[in-house]
Amino acid sequence: MRKVISNTTPLIALANIGHLELLHKLYERIIIPQAVMDEVISEPAKSLIKNSSWIHVEQIKDTSKKTFYRARLHAGEVEVMILAQEQNADLVIMDDNTAKKTAKFMGLNVTGTLGVLLRAKKEGYIDLIEPIINELINDGLYVSDVVREYVLKEAGEL
């Protein structure tokens, strides 16, 4: 089983529009650090994550590394990257561009919420990405026009 660690935004974004289960279908098990669980304060995401049997909260071991990253990143992003390194994760799911660049610089394999949707379409879990992207945007997730167009082209919807 692949080790997949998620940050806060993908969990909340997918939960808010009723598609959190895609993570379970694609990856079976998701690991989140405690800081991510602490950041999930809104419903329905909080209840869905807490009551999920396939999302597991784990503590980072080396808390001294947290200060190295804190200047530019949120606590959840920092702990996601530390936990990913500690557990030799196969994939990290996060949306913030600065965090993604940092994770890639650290040698981590990274995708975002829209990457999850692309994979879900390729594996036949969803038929169309465009209506889901529109739901995400209507719910408050920022997606630039350039990124939206790129994802829709990759999905064969443009």
Secondary structure, 3 states (H helix, E strand, C coil): CCCEEECHHHHHHHHHCCCCHHHHHHHCCEEEEHHHHHHCCCCCHHHHHHCCCCEEEECCCCHHHHHHHCCCCCHHHHHHHHHHHHCCCCEEECCCHHHHHHHHHCCCCEECHHHHHHHHHHCCCCCCCHHHHHHHHHCCCCCCHHHHHHHHHHCCCC
